Structures are given as C-alpha cells and as structure tokens.
Amino acid sequence: MTILNVLIVLVVVGLVLWLINNYIPMDAKIKSILNVVVLIVVVLWLLRAFGLLNALNVPI
C-alpha cells in the first residue's frame, strides 16, 4: 500500500466523519463514541498497513 493510498483513505474517512458530525443530528455522547471508534479503527488499520501489527502477531 502506497503513501498516496493511505493519505486518500485518511482524507475520505476524515471527510465522512466530519460530514456525519456536522449534518446528522445526534446526541453528543453518541458522537463522541463514534469518533473514538473511528479513531481506534483507523489507528489499527494504519498499524496493519505499515506492517507493525504483523510483526507483533496481533490477529485482527
């Protein structure tokens, strides 16, 4: 996976999360939970994309 692909995915995820946070009415608690879940998923995806989770033998 190239750096360009990683950047494109990060921009798309960030844009979608921003659109959801701004235009879909939700309780503040639900928005914060959604933001934390997306952040955790993106960090895990980045670690796997750069091969760090494979080195640690962490199954996802």
C-alpha positions as CSV (number, residue, x, y, z in Angstrom):
1,M,0.0,0.0,0.0
2,T,1.5,3.3,-1.0
3,I,1.6,6.5,1.0
4,L,-0.8,8.1,-1.5
5,N,-3.4,5.4,-0.9
6,V,-3.0,5.9,2.9
7,L,-3.5,9.6,2.5
8,I,-6.5,9.3,0.3
9,V,-8.2,6.9,2.8
10,L,-7.4,9.2,5.7
11,V,-8.9,12.2,3.9
12,V,-12.0,10.3,2.9
13,V,-12.5,8.9,6.4
14,G,-12.0,12.3,7.9
15,L,-14.4,14.0,5.5
16,V,-17.1,11.4,6.1
17,L,-16.7,11.7,9.9
18,W,-16.8,15.5,9.6
19,L,-20.0,15.3,7.5
20,I,-21.6,12.9,10.0
21,N,-20.7,15.1,12.9
22,N,-22.0,18.3,11.3
23,Y,-25.1,17.2,9.4
24,I,-26.6,14.2,11.2
25,P,-28.3,15.2,14.4
26,M,-27.1,13.0,17.3
27,D,-26.6,13.2,21.0
28,A,-23.1,14.5,22.0
29,K,-22.4,11.2,23.7
30,I,-23.1,9.2,20.6
31,K,-20.9,11.5,18.5
32,S,-18.0,11.1,20.9
33,I,-18.4,7.3,20.9
34,L,-18.5,7.3,17.1
35,N,-15.4,9.5,17.0
36,V,-13.5,7.2,19.4
37,V,-14.5,4.0,17.5
38,V,-13.4,5.5,14.1
39,L,-10.1,6.7,15.6
40,I,-9.4,3.2,17.0
41,V,-10.2,1.5,13.8
42,V,-8.1,4.0,11.7
43,V,-5.1,3.6,14.1
44,L,-5.4,-0.2,13.9
45,W,-5.7,0.0,10.1
46,L,-2.6,2.2,9.9
47,L,-0.6,-0.1,12.1
48,R,-1.6,-3.0,9.9
49,A,-0.9,-1.1,6.7
50,F,2.6,-0.3,7.8
51,G,3.2,-3.9,9.0
52,L,3.5,-3.2,12.7
53,L,0.7,-5.4,13.8
54,N,2.0,-8.2,11.6
55,A,5.4,-8.0,13.4
56,L,3.6,-8.3,16.8
57,N,1.5,-11.2,15.6
58,V,-1.8,-9.5,16.7
59,P,-4.8,-11.0,14.9
60,I,-7.5,-8.6,13.7
